[in-house]
């Protein structure tokens, strides 16, 4: 959440009305500038101006000014105080760009209530960085204002790239827990073992590499909020653990035996249809209803096309700052091309494209030809295996992968040991699914082992991967989820050269 003040500009020819209107704004967290000339409004605007309140009874005057504002600062909130609206204005106020019309004569109580609500929406949008003037965004913000101050769990549903994390932070920032911790994690980007440790923490010695006790996100978010992004990607085992925490408020670290009480508000998000996942048995129904206290829908960009020019304007400004460019805008036909695009990657795709276009634009404006070239390139990119920026080095990513593999393997070994103690391991005739374990079983004289070392399982896994790949070490490493360098080291360590 930004600590930046909300900037608003008030226009009135009457100094008394200017003073009265400026006095209606909240005192804390707002900066209000007053001007006495329509031409001064544009001059008073800054890059972060949130809105303009125009006291102008003449309809043509305010319509002309709002049209001009929409060209220079499309994202701002435009409120107009004036006489009774004509039928033409009533029919076209959104088309003309007016967000709020305050009709005279004013009722003091009603005016205060209307402005207080509008200011709350503007402050939420401005401080959270939510961009858009579409009815879909307005409805979403209204819902956030209603649910944020409560303790009800929230499920945000929407496609990838729509900004679910931004909405989650906006909810936290508008809640009573705003000054407490906010922890966020993408449940779909981590191996189950890593996710388990990240969420719940672990005790020293809980697994190989656990050299010290570590608090998990639920503990760190105590009295605050935890955001579980892509919760629909969690495994059945992880769903059970999440449900237990939500029901009891107790967290049990990996390898621990003492529950830890936590007070956490949970916001979850998913790009899947969890109701369908419940019906198909992929997602637990009881967890679904625990997470879905209130469900918020974040629309894809194709359902809020009127917001695309506003987003483009914002992203051009950001790219100019990041790359020391001075692109002033985008040609009209190029903007129309962007509005007509399907945007399967939503806001994330649009932002990345605009950054590319700003960097490559030699002139003052982004052209239609440049847009066409790069939209075509994006549409023709067929491979789903594009590199994803992780925000960490290759070595750190590899350590995380190995860390997750060790955790998962440790859990699998415990489950296998339990099965072997319960019943003898029988030969399987279907595609040799347990070939590696048969070998371990045979080495123990055909009897179920009472102990099964991690090294032994790992050696068997490496050997089987090499056998399945016909000795191709690159493919074997890929199947194990490790680098070729690590595989070479394991081959030498286990005497498999």
C-alpha positions as CSV (number, residue, x, y, z in Angstrom):
1,X,0.0,0.0,0.0
2,X,1.3,3.4,-0.9
3,X,1.6,6.1,1.8
4,X,1.3,8.8,-0.9
5,X,-1.5,11.4,-0.4
6,X,-4.5,11.3,-2.6
7,X,-4.4,14.4,-4.8
8,X,-7.7,16.1,-5.9
9,X,-8.3,19.4,-7.7
10,X,-11.4,21.5,-7.1
11,X,-12.6,24.1,-9.7
12,X,-15.0,26.9,-9.0
13,X,-15.3,30.5,-10.1
14,X,-16.8,31.4,-6.7
15,X,-14.2,31.6,-3.9
16,X,-16.8,30.7,-1.2
17,X,-17.9,27.6,-3.0
18,X,-14.2,26.6,-3.6
19,X,-13.7,26.8,0.2
20,X,-16.8,24.9,1.0
21,X,-16.1,22.1,-1.5
22,X,-12.5,21.8,-0.4
23,X,-13.7,21.5,3.2
24,X,-15.8,18.4,2.3
25,X,-12.6,16.3,1.7
26,X,-11.0,14.1,4.4
27,X,-8.3,16.1,6.2
28,X,-5.8,13.2,6.6
29,X,-4.1,11.5,3.6
30,X,-5.5,14.0,1.1
31,X,-4.0,17.0,-0.8
32,X,-6.6,19.3,-2.3
33,X,-5.7,22.1,-4.7
34,X,-8.3,24.7,-5.7
35,X,-8.3,26.6,-9.0
36,X,-10.6,29.4,-10.3
37,X,-10.2,28.9,-14.0
38,X,-10.9,25.8,-16.2
39,X,-7.6,26.2,-17.9
40,X,-5.9,25.9,-14.6
41,X,-7.3,22.5,-13.9
42,X,-5.0,20.8,-16.5
43,X,-2.0,22.8,-15.2
44,X,-2.8,21.7,-11.6
45,X,-2.8,18.0,-12.5
46,X,0.1,15.8,-11.5
47,X,0.9,12.2,-12.5
48,X,-0.8,10.9,-9.4
49,X,-3.9,13.1,-9.4
50,X,-6.9,11.0,-8.4
51,X,-9.7,13.3,-9.4
52,X,-11.3,16.6,-10.2
53,X,-14.4,18.2,-8.7
54,X,-15.9,20.8,-11.1
55,X,-18.4,23.4,-9.9
56,X,-19.8,24.6,-13.2
57,X,-23.5,25.0,-14.0
58,X,-23.0,25.3,-17.7
59,X,-23.2,21.9,-19.3
60,X,-21.1,22.7,-22.4
61,X,-18.3,24.1,-20.3
62,X,-17.9,21.0,-18.0
63,X,-18.4,18.6,-20.9
64,X,-15.6,20.2,-22.8
65,X,-13.3,20.3,-19.8
66,X,-14.0,16.6,-19.0
67,X,-13.3,15.6,-22.6
68,X,-10.0,17.4,-22.3
69,X,-9.2,15.7,-19.0
70,X,-9.9,12.3,-20.5
71,X,-7.2,12.9,-23.1
72,X,-4.6,14.0,-20.7
73,X,-5.4,12.0,-17.6
74,X,-7.8,9.2,-18.4
75,X,-7.7,7.5,-15.0
76,X,-8.9,10.5,-12.9
77,X,-12.3,10.6,-11.2
78,X,-14.4,13.4,-12.6
79,X,-17.2,14.8,-10.4
80,X,-19.4,17.7,-11.5
81,X,-21.6,19.9,-9.3
82,X,-24.3,21.7,-11.3
83,X,-27.9,22.4,-12.0
84,X,-30.5,19.8,-12.9
85,X,-29.2,17.4,-15.5
86,X,-30.8,17.5,-19.0
87,X,-32.0,14.3,-20.5
88,X,-29.0,14.3,-22.9
89,X,-26.5,14.5,-20.0
90,X,-28.4,11.8,-18.1
91,X,-28.2,9.5,-21.1
92,X,-24.5,10.2,-21.9
93,X,-22.8,11.0,-18.6
94,X,-20.5,7.9,-18.6
95,X,-19.8,8.5,-22.3
96,X,-18.9,12.0,-21.6
97,X,-16.6,10.8,-18.8
98,X,-18.5,12.1,-15.7
99,X,-18.2,9.7,-12.8
100,X,-20.4,11.6,-10.3
101,X,-22.9,14.4,-10.9
102,X,-23.9,16.4,-7.8
103,X,-27.3,18.0,-8.6
104,X,-28.4,21.3,-7.1
105,X,-30.0,22.2,-4.8
106,X,-27.9,20.3,-2.4
107,X,-29.1,18.4,0.7
108,X,-26.2,18.8,3.2
109,X,-26.6,15.3,4.8
110,X,-27.1,13.5,1.4
111,X,-24.2,15.4,-0.1
112,X,-21.8,14.5,2.8
113,X,-22.8,10.8,2.6
114,X,-22.4,10.7,-1.2
115,X,-19.0,12.4,-1.1
116,X,-17.8,10.3,1.8
117,X,-18.5,7.1,-0.1
118,X,-17.0,8.4,-3.3
119,X,-13.9,9.5,-1.5
120,X,-13.5,6.1,0.1
121,X,-13.7,4.5,-3.3
122,X,-11.1,6.9,-4.7
123,X,-8.7,6.5,-1.8
124,X,-9.0,2.6,-2.1
125,X,-8.3,2.7,-5.8
126,X,-5.5,5.2,-5.6
127,X,-3.6,3.7,-2.6
128,X,-4.0,0.1,-3.9
129,X,-2.9,0.9,-7.4
130,X,-6.2,-0.3,-9.0
131,X,-6.6,1.2,-12.4
132,X,-9.9,1.5,-14.3
133,X,-13.3,3.3,-14.5
134,X,-15.4,0.5,-15.9
135,X,-18.5,-0.6,-14.1
136,X,-16.9,-4.0,-13.4
137,X,-14.1,-2.3,-11.5
138,X,-16.5,0.0,-9.7
139,X,-18.6,-3.0,-8.5
140,X,-15.4,-4.8,-7.4
141,X,-14.3,-1.7,-5.3
142,X,-17.8,-1.4,-3.8
143,X,-17.5,-5.1,-2.7
144,X,-14.0,-4.6,-1.3
145,X,-15.2,-1.6,0.8
146,X,-17.9,-3.8,2.3
147,X,-15.9,-6.9,3.1
148,X,-12.5,-5.5,4.0
149,X,-13.4,-4.3,7.5
150,X,-14.9,-7.7,8.4
151,X,-13.1,-10.9,9.4
152,X,-14.8,-13.1,6.8
153,X,-12.5,-15.2,4.6
154,X,-12.4,-14.1,1.0
155,X,-11.9,-16.1,-2.2
156,X,-10.8,-14.1,-5.3
157,X,-11.6,-15.8,-8.6
158,X,-10.2,-14.7,-11.9
159,X,-7.9,-15.6,-14.7
160,X,-4.1,-15.4,-14.5
161,X,-2.8,-11.9,-14.9
162,X,-5.9,-10.0,-13.8
163,X,-4.4,-8.6,-10.6
164,X,-5.7,-10.9,-7.8
165,X,-2.7,-10.1,-5.7
166,X,-3.4,-6.4,-6.0
167,X,-7.0,-6.8,-4.8
168,X,-5.8,-9.0,-1.9
169,X,-3.4,-6.2,-0.7
170,X,-6.2,-3.7,-1.2
171,X,-8.5,-5.7,1.1
172,X,-5.7,-6.0,3.7
173,X,-5.0,-2.3,3.5
174,X,-8.6,-1.4,4.0
175,X,-9.1,-3.8,6.9
176,X,-8.7,-3.4,10.7
177,X,-5.5,-5.5,10.3
178,X,-3.9,-3.0,7.9
179,X,-1.0,-2.3,10.3
180,X,-0.3,-6.0,10.9
181,X,1.8,-8.4,8.8
182,X,0.7,-9.4,5.3
183,X,2.2,-12.6,4.0
184,X,1.6,-13.9,0.4
185,X,2.5,-17.1,-1.3
186,X,1.8,-18.7,-4.7
187,X,0.7,-22.2,-3.9
188,X,1.1,-23.4,-7.5
189,X,4.7,-22.5,-7.9
190,X,6.2,-24.6,-5.2
191,X,6.7,-28.4,-4.7
192,X,4.5,-29.8,-2.0
193,X,7.3,-30.3,0.5
194,X,8.5,-26.7,0.1
195,X,5.0,-25.3,0.4
196,X,4.4,-27.3,3.5
197,X,7.5,-25.8,5.2
198,X,6.8,-22.3,3.9
199,X,3.3,-22.3,5.3
200,X,3.7,-24.1,8.5
201,X,7.4,-23.9,9.3
202,X,9.7,-26.7,10.5
203,X,11.6,-27.9,13.5
204,X,15.4,-28.4,13.5
205,X,16.2,-31.8,12.2
206,X,12.7,-32.4,10.7
207,X,14.4,-33.4,7.4
208,X,17.8,-33.4,5.8
209,X,18.9,-29.7,5.6
210,X,16.7,-28.5,8.4
211,X,19.6,-27.1,10.4
212,X,17.4,-24.7,12.5
213,X,13.8,-24.1,13.5
214,X,11.9,-21.9,11.1
215,X,8.6,-20.2,11.5
216,X,6.1,-20.5,8.7
217,X,3.9,-17.9,7.0
218,X,0.9,-18.6,9.3
219,X,3.1,-17.8,12.3
220,X,4.6,-14.7,10.7
221,X,1.2,-13.5,9.7
222,X,-0.2,-13.7,13.3
223,X,-2.8,-10.9,13.9
224,X,-2.5,-10.0,10.2
225,X,-3.5,-11.5,6.8
226,X,-2.2,-14.4,4.7
227,X,-2.8,-14.5,0.9
228,X,-2.9,-18.0,-0.6
229,X,-2.6,-17.4,-4.4
230,X,-3.5,-20.2,-6.7
231,X,-4.9,-22.3,-3.9
232,X,-6.7,-24.5,-6.4
233,X,-3.3,-26.1,-7.3
234,X,-2.7,-27.5,-3.8
235,X,-2.5,-31.3,-3.4
236,X,-5.1,-33.3,-1.4
237,X,-2.6,-33.7,1.5
238,X,-2.0,-29.9,1.6
239,X,-5.8,-29.3,1.5
240,X,-6.2,-31.4,4.6
241,X,-3.6,-29.4,6.4
242,X,-5.0,-26.1,5.4
243,X,-8.5,-27.1,6.5
244,X,-7.1,-28.1,9.9
245,X,-5.5,-24.7,10.4
246,X,-8.7,-22.9,9.3
247,X,-10.9,-25.0,11.6
248,X,-8.7,-25.0,14.7
249,X,-6.5,-22.0,14.4
250,X,-3.6,-24.3,15.3
251,X,-0.4,-24.7,13.2
252,X,1.9,-27.7,13.5
253,X,5.4,-27.3,12.2
254,X,6.9,-30.0,10.1
255,X,8.6,-32.4,12.5
256,X,6.9,-30.7,15.5
257,X,4.5,-32.0,18.1
258,X,3.1,-28.9,19.8
259,X,0.4,-26.9,18.1
260,X,0.9,-23.1,17.8
261,X,-2.2,-20.9,18.0
262,X,-2.5,-18.3,15.3
263,X,-5.0,-15.5,14.6
264,X,-4.9,-14.9,10.8
265,X,-7.3,-13.6,8.2
266,X,-7.2,-15.7,5.1
267,X,-7.6,-14.4,1.5
268,X,-7.3,-17.0,-1.2
269,X,-7.2,-16.7,-4.9
270,X,-7.5,-19.1,-7.9
271,X,-7.7,-19.1,-11.6
272,X,-9.6,-22.3,-11.6
273,X,-13.4,-22.9,-11.2
274,X,-13.2,-24.4,-7.7
275,X,-16.9,-25.3,-7.8
276,X,-16.1,-27.6,-10.8
277,X,-13.0,-28.9,-9.0
278,X,-15.2,-29.8,-6.0
279,X,-17.7,-31.6,-8.2
280,X,-14.9,-33.6,-9.9
281,X,-13.3,-34.5,-6.6
282,X,-10.1,-32.6,-7.2
283,X,-10.7,-30.0,-4.4
284,X,-12.2,-30.7,-1.0
285,X,-15.7,-29.4,-0.6
286,X,-15.2,-28.5,3.1
287,X,-12.1,-26.5,2.4
288,X,-13.9,-24.7,-0.5
289,X,-16.7,-23.5,1.8
290,X,-14.1,-22.5,4.5
291,X,-12.3,-20.3,2.0
292,X,-15.4,-19.0,0.2
293,X,-16.8,-16.8,3.0
294,X,-17.2,-14.1,0.3
295,X,-16.4,-14.7,-3.3
296,X,-15.1,-11.8,-5.4
297,X,-14.8,-12.0,-9.2
298,X,-12.0,-10.2,-11.0
299,X,-13.0,-9.8,-14.6
300,X,-10.5,-10.5,-17.5
301,X,-9.4,-7.5,-19.5
302,X,-11.6,-8.5,-22.5
303,X,-14.6,-7.8,-20.2
304,X,-13.5,-4.3,-19.3
305,X,-12.1,-3.0,-22.6
306,X,-12.9,0.6,-21.7
307,X,-10.1,0.4,-19.1
308,X,-7.4,-0.6,-21.6
309,X,-6.6,3.0,-22.7
310,X,-6.3,4.0,-19.0
311,X,-4.0,1.1,-18.3
312,X,-1.9,1.9,-21.4
313,X,-1.5,5.4,-20.2
314,X,-0.3,4.2,-16.8
315,X,2.1,1.6,-18.2
316,X,3.6,4.1,-20.7
317,X,4.4,6.4,-17.7
318,X,5.9,3.6,-15.8
319,X,8.1,2.4,-18.7
320,X,9.3,5.9,-19.4
321,X,10.5,6.2,-15.8
322,X,12.1,2.7,-15.8
323,X,14.0,3.1,-19.2
324,X,14.6,6.9,-19.3
325,X,12.3,7.3,-22.3
326,X,10.0,10.2,-23.2
327,X,7.1,8.5,-25.1
328,X,4.2,10.9,-24.9
329,X,1.4,8.5,-25.8
330,X,0.0,6.2,-28.5
331,X,-1.6,6.9,-31.8
332,X,-5.4,6.6,-32.0
333,X,-5.6,3.6,-34.4
334,X,-2.9,1.9,-32.3
335,X,-5.0,2.3,-29.2
336,X,-8.0,0.9,-31.0
337,X,-6.0,-2.1,-32.0
338,X,-5.1,-2.7,-28.3
339,X,-8.7,-2.3,-27.2
340,X,-9.8,-4.9,-29.8
341,X,-7.2,-7.5,-28.8
342,X,-8.4,-10.6,-26.8
343,X,-5.6,-10.3,-24.1
344,X,-5.4,-14.0,-23.0
345,X,-2.6,-12.9,-20.6
346,X,-4.8,-10.0,-19.3
347,X,-3.1,-7.0,-17.5
348,X,0.2,-8.8,-17.2
349,X,0.4,-9.3,-20.9
350,X,-0.6,-5.7,-21.7
351,X,2.0,-4.3,-19.3
352,X,4.8,-6.4,-20.8
353,X,3.8,-5.4,-24.3
354,X,3.6,-1.7,-23.5
355,X,7.1,-1.8,-21.9
356,X,8.4,-3.4,-25.0
357,X,6.8,-0.9,-27.3
358,X,8.0,2.1,-25.2
359,X,11.6,0.7,-25.4
360,X,11.4,0.2,-29.2
361,X,9.5,3.4,-30.1
362,X,11.9,5.9,-31.7
363,X,9.4,8.7,-31.9
364,X,7.1,10.5,-29.5
365,X,4.2,8.1,-29.9
366,X,3.6,4.4,-30.2
367,X,2.5,3.6,-33.8
368,X,-0.1,1.1,-35.2
369,X,2.6,-0.6,-37.2
370,X,4.7,-1.3,-34.1
371,X,1.7,-2.6,-32.2
372,X,0.7,-4.9,-35.1
373,X,4.2,-6.3,-35.3
374,X,4.4,-7.2,-31.7
375,X,0.9,-8.4,-31.2
376,X,1.4,-10.8,-34.1
377,X,4.7,-12.0,-32.6
378,X,2.9,-12.6,-29.3
379,X,0.0,-14.5,-30.9
380,X,2.4,-16.7,-32.9
381,X,4.4,-17.8,-29.9
382,X,3.2,-21.3,-29.6
383,X,5.5,-22.7,-26.9
384,X,4.0,-22.8,-23.4
385,X,7.5,-23.4,-21.9
386,X,8.7,-19.8,-21.9
387,X,11.2,-18.8,-19.3
388,X,9.5,-17.2,-16.2
389,X,11.3,-14.6,-14.2
390,X,11.5,-15.9,-10.6
391,X,13.3,-13.0,-9.0
392,X,16.2,-15.2,-7.8
393,X,19.4,-16.7,-9.1
394,X,19.7,-20.1,-10.8
395,X,21.6,-21.4,-7.8
396,X,18.9,-20.3,-5.4
397,X,16.2,-21.9,-7.6
398,X,18.1,-25.2,-7.8
399,X,18.5,-25.2,-4.1
400,X,14.8,-24.7,-3.6
401,X,14.1,-27.5,-6.0
402,X,16.4,-29.9,-4.2
403,X,15.0,-28.8,-0.9
404,X,11.5,-29.6,-2.1
405,X,12.6,-33.0,-3.5
406,X,14.2,-33.9,-0.2
407,X,11.1,-33.0,1.7
408,X,8.8,-34.9,-0.7
409,X,11.1,-37.9,-0.7
410,X,11.3,-38.0,3.0
411,X,7.5,-38.1,3.3
412,X,7.3,-40.8,0.6
413,X,9.8,-42.9,2.4
414,X,7.8,-42.8,5.5
415,X,4.6,-43.8,3.6
416,X,6.5,-46.6,1.9
417,X,7.8,-47.9,5.2
418,X,4.3,-47.9,6.6
419,X,3.1,-49.9,3.6
420,X,5.9,-52.4,3.8
421,X,5.3,-53.0,7.5
422,X,1.6,-53.5,6.8
423,X,1.9,-56.1,4.0
424,X,4.6,-57.8,1.9
425,X,5.5,-56.1,-1.3
426,X,4.0,-58.1,-4.2
427,X,5.1,-58.3,-7.8
428,X,3.3,-55.9,-10.1
429,X,2.6,-56.9,-13.6
430,X,1.6,-53.5,-14.9
431,X,4.5,-51.6,-16.6
432,X,6.9,-52.2,-13.7
433,X,5.7,-49.3,-11.6
434,X,7.6,-50.5,-8.5
435,X,10.7,-51.8,-10.3
436,X,13.1,-49.9,-8.1
437,X,11.5,-51.0,-4.9
438,X,11.5,-54.7,-6.1
439,X,15.3,-54.3,-6.4
440,X,15.6,-53.1,-2.9
441,X,13.2,-55.8,-1.8
442,X,15.3,-58.5,-3.6
443,X,18.5,-57.2,-2.0
444,X,17.0,-57.9,1.4
445,X,16.4,-61.5,0.6
446,X,12.8,-61.1,-0.4
447,X,11.8,-59.9,3.0
448,X,10.2,-56.5,3.8
449,X,12.9,-54.3,5.2
450,X,12.5,-52.9,8.6
451,X,14.6,-49.9,7.7
452,X,15.0,-48.2,4.3
453,X,17.7,-45.5,4.0
454,X,17.2,-42.3,2.1
455,X,20.4,-42.9,0.2
456,X,19.2,-46.3,-0.9
457,X,16.0,-45.0,-2.3
458,X,17.8,-42.1,-4.0
459,X,20.3,-44.5,-5.5
460,X,17.5,-46.6,-6.9
461,X,15.7,-43.6,-8.2
462,X,18.8,-42.4,-10.1
463,X,19.5,-45.9,-11.4
464,X,15.9,-46.3,-12.7
465,X,15.9,-42.8,-14.3
466,X,19.1,-43.7,-16.2
467,X,17.6,-47.1,-17.3
468,X,14.4,-45.4,-18.5
469,X,16.3,-42.8,-20.4
470,X,18.6,-45.4,-22.1
471,X,21.6,-43.8,-20.4
472,X,20.8,-40.3,-21.6
473,X,21.8,-38.2,-18.6
474,X,20.1,-35.0,-19.7
475,X,16.7,-36.8,-19.9
476,X,17.4,-38.6,-16.7
477,X,18.1,-35.4,-14.9
478,X,14.9,-33.8,-16.3
479,X,12.8,-36.7,-15.1
480,X,14.3,-36.4,-11.6
481,X,13.9,-32.6,-11.5
482,X,17.6,-31.9,-10.9
483,X,20.4,-30.4,-13.0
484,X,22.8,-32.6,-15.0
485,X,25.6,-31.4,-12.8
486,X,23.8,-32.7,-9.7
487,X,23.1,-36.0,-11.5
488,X,26.8,-36.4,-12.4
489,X,27.6,-36.0,-8.8
490,X,25.0,-38.5,-7.7
491,X,26.2,-41.1,-10.3
492,X,29.7,-40.8,-9.0
493,X,28.6,-40.9,-5.3
494,X,26.4,-44.0,-5.9
495,X,29.0,-45.8,-8.1
496,X,26.7,-45.9,-11.1
497,X,29.2,-44.6,-13.7
